[in-house]
Amino acid sequence: MPGNEKERVIYIAVLCLLMTYFNGLLNGALIQGAMTKELFLKVTKQEPLFWLIAFVIAMIGMQKLSAKAAARVFRKTDSENAKIFLLSFFMVLFMSPCVLLARMLIQCGFGPEAFLNVAKYWPRAFTFALFYQLIFAGPLARRILRLLRTA
């Protein structure tokens, strides 16, 4: 886990990149019903925008809110893995609807369709995003931090 502010910024940047790209592909496939070459290209072109949105959301408060929520649940006897799980859970819980809403507002426009799509797709998106963060994105971001510390 990040040990200082510089590491926190790097960790959040890497995590946002991995999570927004995966969620863009996932949500697009859920909406369209299939993964297509056009969807892959569209998400790849849009990724810098959604990475920036997610990074700003995380930096202005969601990461700290997640840490505070997890701290309320931590016990002194909890293992480091339990703490990582709780932090990941709350980060995905708070970030996924925000980023999904941003994606829907950009793709559908500001109207009821965007909000209905968030309500419709968020439960699946949250479930997949949590497992993706726990199994792939989180460990990879922490590994990158360890590599940077040794460099």
Backbone bond lengths (Angstrom), bond angles and torsions (degrees), N, CA, C in turn:
res aa  C-N    CA-C-N  psi(-1)  N-CA   C-N-CA  omega(-1)  CA-C   N-CA-C  phi
1 M - - - 1.455 - - 1.529 108.77 -
2 P 1.314 116.17 156.55 1.471 119.40 -178.32 1.523 111.88 -59.68
3 G 1.340 114.71 138.46 1.457 119.51 -179.06 1.515 113.59 -103.64
4 N 1.336 117.17 -16.91 1.459 120.61 179.26 1.531 108.98 -149.07
5 E 1.327 116.78 -179.32 1.468 120.81 -174.76 1.536 112.21 -64.77
6 K 1.320 117.12 -40.52 1.475 120.35 178.79 1.526 110.36 -61.72
7 E 1.313 117.26 -45.17 1.465 121.09 178.36 1.523 111.19 -65.42
8 R 1.320 117.09 -36.45 1.473 120.49 178.38 1.523 110.52 -62.75
9 V 1.318 117.29 -43.20 1.470 121.54 179.18 1.525 110.50 -63.58
10 I 1.324 116.50 -44.43 1.472 120.37 179.48 1.524 110.38 -64.31
11 Y 1.313 116.36 -45.47 1.461 121.20 179.91 1.529 111.28 -59.62
12 I 1.315 116.85 -47.50 1.462 120.55 -179.94 1.525 110.76 -65.15
13 A 1.326 117.73 -39.61 1.461 120.68 179.31 1.522 111.31 -61.99
14 V 1.317 117.06 -46.36 1.468 121.02 179.52 1.518 110.62 -65.55
15 L 1.312 116.67 -45.53 1.456 121.06 -179.52 1.527 111.21 -62.19
16 C 1.320 117.49 -43.14 1.473 120.64 178.60 1.526 111.24 -63.09
17 L 1.318 117.08 -40.17 1.460 120.16 178.54 1.524 111.06 -61.62
18 L 1.317 116.22 -49.81 1.465 120.18 -178.93 1.530 111.65 -64.30
19 M 1.323 116.38 -43.20 1.466 120.26 -175.59 1.522 112.48 -72.69
20 T 1.331 118.42 -41.53 1.473 118.84 -177.74 1.519 111.55 -68.86
21 Y 1.318 117.10 -36.59 1.463 119.02 179.32 1.522 110.65 -66.91
22 F 1.328 116.48 -48.09 1.464 120.58 178.42 1.529 110.93 -60.10
23 N 1.332 116.50 -47.49 1.461 119.60 -178.31 1.520 112.07 -67.01
24 G 1.326 118.02 -33.70 1.459 120.31 175.50 1.513 111.38 -61.64
25 L 1.327 116.16 -45.34 1.469 120.09 177.75 1.520 111.12 -65.65
26 L 1.318 116.52 -44.05 1.461 120.70 -179.15 1.522 111.59 -63.31
27 N 1.319 117.15 -51.22 1.461 119.89 -178.20 1.520 111.83 -64.73
28 G 1.326 116.59 -39.13 1.462 119.53 176.67 1.514 111.72 -61.99
29 A 1.338 117.23 -42.65 1.467 120.86 178.73 1.526 111.11 -67.15
30 L 1.333 117.25 -36.97 1.464 119.47 177.46 1.528 111.07 -64.68
31 I 1.315 116.95 -41.63 1.460 120.95 -178.12 1.523 110.89 -71.18
32 Q 1.354 116.83 -45.33 1.462 120.66 -178.02 1.523 112.65 -79.63
33 G 1.318 116.28 -23.48 1.456 119.57 -178.41 1.517 113.50 94.61
34 A 1.329 118.31 -6.11 1.465 121.43 -179.85 1.523 109.78 -164.03
35 M 1.323 115.08 157.73 1.459 121.66 174.15 1.525 107.10 -88.86
36 T 1.315 116.68 122.23 1.457 121.27 179.91 1.526 110.01 -122.80
37 K 1.318 114.92 164.74 1.461 119.86 177.15 1.529 110.20 -61.54
38 E 1.328 116.19 -40.49 1.467 120.84 179.70 1.525 111.15 -62.35
39 L 1.324 116.72 -42.20 1.468 120.90 177.71 1.527 110.18 -63.25
40 F 1.310 117.24 -45.14 1.464 121.45 179.22 1.525 110.39 -58.22
41 L 1.322 117.59 -45.66 1.462 121.17 -179.89 1.528 111.59 -66.80
42 K 1.340 116.17 -40.59 1.470 120.45 179.54 1.527 110.87 -62.29
43 V 1.321 117.01 -46.79 1.464 120.99 -179.42 1.531 110.04 -65.58
44 T 1.323 117.01 -39.34 1.466 120.38 178.89 1.525 110.83 -63.01
45 K 1.329 117.75 -40.71 1.472 121.13 178.31 1.524 111.66 -68.55
46 Q 1.327 117.46 -35.20 1.460 121.57 -177.75 1.526 113.29 -83.63
47 E 1.308 117.53 -12.54 1.465 121.10 -172.97 1.523 114.14 -54.83
48 P 1.340 120.45 -44.96 1.474 117.70 -179.87 1.530 113.36 -57.38
49 L 1.324 116.97 -39.22 1.466 120.44 179.11 1.525 110.79 -64.82
50 F 1.325 117.04 -47.90 1.458 119.50 -177.02 1.521 112.03 -72.60
51 W 1.336 117.27 -30.75 1.461 119.22 173.30 1.527 109.34 -62.12
52 L 1.329 116.72 -45.39 1.464 120.54 -179.49 1.530 111.07 -62.65
53 I 1.320 117.38 -43.55 1.465 121.21 177.98 1.531 110.27 -59.54
54 A 1.328 116.86 -49.08 1.466 120.66 -178.96 1.525 111.25 -64.27
55 F 1.325 116.81 -40.87 1.461 120.77 -179.60 1.528 110.72 -62.86
56 V 1.318 117.02 -44.41 1.467 120.89 179.72 1.530 110.33 -64.90
57 I 1.327 117.09 -44.85 1.467 120.69 178.74 1.528 110.32 -59.44
58 A 1.319 116.48 -44.70 1.465 120.16 -179.31 1.521 110.84 -65.04
59 M 1.324 116.74 -43.99 1.464 120.27 -175.53 1.529 112.74 -71.62
60 I 1.333 117.76 -32.94 1.468 118.19 -177.00 1.522 113.05 -83.00
61 G 1.320 117.55 -3.41 1.447 114.38 175.31 1.512 117.91 167.21
62 M 1.305 118.99 -27.98 1.461 118.83 -174.40 1.525 112.93 -65.85
63 Q 1.316 117.51 -35.75 1.460 119.72 179.64 1.523 109.69 -67.27
64 K 1.312 117.11 -42.69 1.466 120.36 179.47 1.530 111.05 -69.25
65 L 1.338 116.56 -38.54 1.461 120.42 176.89 1.524 110.22 -62.86
66 S 1.329 116.80 -41.90 1.465 121.12 178.06 1.518 110.77 -62.57
67 A 1.326 117.20 -42.87 1.466 120.95 179.23 1.522 110.88 -63.40
68 K 1.330 116.86 -40.46 1.471 120.01 178.70 1.528 111.11 -66.12
69 A 1.335 116.75 -42.49 1.470 120.38 179.37 1.527 110.50 -63.70
70 A 1.326 116.09 -43.71 1.468 119.79 179.31 1.528 110.80 -65.15
71 A 1.322 117.13 -38.71 1.471 121.03 -179.32 1.528 111.42 -62.35
72 R 1.319 116.49 -30.08 1.473 119.70 178.59 1.523 111.38 -70.56
73 V 1.321 116.60 -20.84 1.462 121.18 -177.98 1.529 111.96 -100.08
74 F 1.333 117.42 -24.33 1.472 121.81 -179.78 1.517 111.26 -57.42
75 R 1.316 114.40 149.15 1.456 121.76 166.98 1.520 107.00 -122.31
76 K 1.282 117.13 155.38 1.469 120.54 -178.93 1.516 111.66 -61.23
77 T 1.310 116.84 -25.98 1.469 120.68 -177.32 1.526 112.65 -86.94
78 D 1.336 118.55 -4.73 1.465 120.91 -178.75 1.524 111.15 -67.22
79 S 1.313 115.14 143.72 1.463 120.49 177.94 1.533 109.98 -74.89
80 E 1.306 115.52 166.40 1.465 120.69 177.33 1.533 110.50 -61.93
81 N 1.325 116.92 -36.87 1.466 120.29 178.55 1.526 111.73 -65.29
82 A 1.318 117.48 -37.27 1.465 120.42 177.18 1.525 110.21 -64.89
83 K 1.324 116.83 -39.26 1.465 120.38 178.11 1.523 111.06 -65.91
84 I 1.329 116.97 -41.72 1.473 120.68 177.42 1.519 110.09 -62.56
85 F 1.339 116.91 -42.24 1.456 119.90 178.51 1.525 111.38 -60.75
86 L 1.333 116.82 -46.84 1.462 119.82 -178.95 1.531 111.78 -64.08
87 L 1.327 117.36 -42.04 1.464 120.18 177.22 1.528 110.78 -61.73
88 S 1.324 116.15 -44.02 1.471 120.58 179.22 1.527 111.06 -63.71
89 F 1.330 115.98 -43.49 1.459 120.29 179.72 1.522 111.36 -58.27
90 F 1.323 116.48 -50.93 1.463 119.12 -177.64 1.525 111.99 -69.25
91 M 1.319 118.04 -34.37 1.465 120.14 178.47 1.528 110.07 -64.13
92 V 1.326 117.30 -45.40 1.467 120.41 178.37 1.527 110.49 -67.73
93 L 1.326 116.83 -39.67 1.462 120.88 179.63 1.525 111.55 -59.23
94 F 1.328 117.32 -42.84 1.463 121.16 -177.27 1.527 113.07 -84.80
95 M 1.323 117.42 -36.41 1.468 120.38 -174.84 1.528 113.13 -80.42
96 S 1.322 117.52 -38.85 1.469 119.03 -171.91 1.529 113.85 -60.38
97 P 1.338 120.65 -42.81 1.463 116.88 178.38 1.532 112.58 -68.76
98 C 1.328 116.90 -31.59 1.472 120.05 -179.74 1.523 111.22 -66.93
99 V 1.322 116.03 -47.84 1.465 119.87 -178.67 1.523 110.20 -70.35
100 L 1.331 117.89 -38.22 1.460 120.49 177.19 1.527 110.31 -63.23
101 L 1.315 117.27 -40.74 1.468 120.27 177.58 1.529 110.65 -63.16
102 A 1.311 117.38 -43.37 1.469 120.28 177.86 1.523 110.34 -60.09
103 R 1.314 116.25 -44.14 1.475 120.41 179.31 1.528 110.65 -62.32
104 M 1.319 117.01 -44.33 1.468 120.45 -178.95 1.533 111.34 -67.49
105 L 1.330 117.79 -38.79 1.467 120.02 178.35 1.527 111.25 -63.89
106 I 1.326 116.72 -38.33 1.464 119.68 179.46 1.528 110.51 -72.75
107 Q 1.313 117.57 -39.63 1.462 120.30 -176.39 1.527 113.42 -82.07
108 C 1.331 117.62 -34.99 1.474 120.81 -174.98 1.519 112.86 -105.35
109 G 1.335 117.57 -13.10 1.452 120.39 -173.91 1.512 110.37 86.48
110 F 1.328 115.61 167.49 1.457 120.40 -178.45 1.520 108.02 -81.61
111 G 1.294 115.56 100.30 1.454 120.42 -179.67 1.511 109.94 -168.29
112 P 1.315 116.18 -178.92 1.462 119.39 -176.17 1.529 113.39 -63.88
113 E 1.329 117.55 -28.42 1.465 120.10 -179.14 1.528 111.71 -61.24
114 A 1.319 117.09 -40.23 1.462 120.62 179.77 1.526 110.66 -62.04
115 F 1.322 117.08 -45.79 1.459 120.81 -178.22 1.532 111.47 -70.28
116 L 1.322 117.13 -36.13 1.464 120.48 176.41 1.526 110.64 -65.62
117 N 1.334 116.73 -39.18 1.463 120.00 178.05 1.525 111.69 -64.93
118 V 1.327 117.05 -37.63 1.470 119.43 177.23 1.526 109.32 -62.59
119 A 1.317 117.29 -47.06 1.465 120.71 179.19 1.529 111.50 -62.26
120 K 1.306 116.32 -35.38 1.462 121.05 -177.55 1.531 112.24 -74.97
121 Y 1.332 117.88 -43.40 1.458 121.08 -171.24 1.530 114.45 -98.81
122 W 1.330 118.18 -15.44 1.453 119.01 -175.44 1.529 114.28 -61.76
123 P 1.334 120.98 -42.88 1.477 117.87 -178.68 1.532 113.13 -57.13
124 R 1.330 117.21 -43.79 1.467 119.79 177.65 1.516 111.02 -68.18
125 A 1.326 115.80 -43.53 1.461 119.73 -179.12 1.531 110.33 -61.03
126 F 1.330 117.24 -42.09 1.460 120.71 178.85 1.520 110.99 -61.89
127 T 1.331 116.73 -46.74 1.458 120.95 -177.52 1.528 111.07 -60.29
128 F 1.324 116.36 -48.72 1.463 119.66 179.56 1.529 111.18 -66.23
129 A 1.325 116.80 -41.37 1.467 120.43 -177.80 1.524 111.36 -64.27
130 L 1.321 117.69 -38.69 1.460 119.88 179.57 1.527 110.59 -62.92
131 F 1.322 117.10 -48.80 1.459 119.40 179.13 1.528 111.36 -64.69
132 Y 1.315 117.36 -39.83 1.460 120.94 178.60 1.531 110.56 -62.12
133 Q 1.319 116.71 -42.83 1.467 119.27 179.47 1.521 110.91 -66.61
134 L 1.325 117.49 -41.77 1.462 120.49 -178.11 1.525 112.73 -69.74
135 I 1.322 116.99 -35.82 1.463 120.55 -173.46 1.524 113.02 -93.54
136 F 1.336 118.36 -35.18 1.465 119.89 -173.13 1.526 113.68 -122.18
137 A 1.318 117.45 -61.76 1.472 121.02 -170.59 1.526 112.62 -64.60
138 G 1.316 117.74 -47.56 1.459 120.82 -179.33 1.523 112.72 -62.27
139 P 1.360 117.78 -52.09 1.467 118.06 177.64 1.534 113.69 -59.41
140 L 1.337 116.98 -38.01 1.464 119.58 179.05 1.534 111.01 -66.07
141 A 1.328 117.03 -43.57 1.472 120.34 178.58 1.534 110.90 -63.21
142 R 1.327 117.53 -40.30 1.471 120.09 177.85 1.527 110.98 -67.92
143 R 1.308 117.25 -36.31 1.479 120.54 177.18 1.525 110.42 -64.69
144 I 1.314 117.08 -42.11 1.465 120.55 177.31 1.526 110.03 -60.26
145 L 1.333 116.87 -41.27 1.475 119.94 176.57 1.528 111.29 -60.69
146 R 1.327 117.17 -44.30 1.468 120.11 179.21 1.530 110.57 -62.05
147 L 1.342 117.06 -40.62 1.463 120.49 179.20 1.525 110.88 -64.81
148 L 1.329 117.57 -39.02 1.458 121.10 178.83 1.530 111.09 -67.54
149 R 1.302 116.93 -34.76 1.471 120.40 179.30 1.525 111.37 -66.33
150 T 1.328 117.24 -34.32 1.460 120.77 -178.51 1.528 112.19 -84.63
151 A 1.325 117.39 -15.63 1.478 120.43 -177.63 1.512 111.75 -78.89
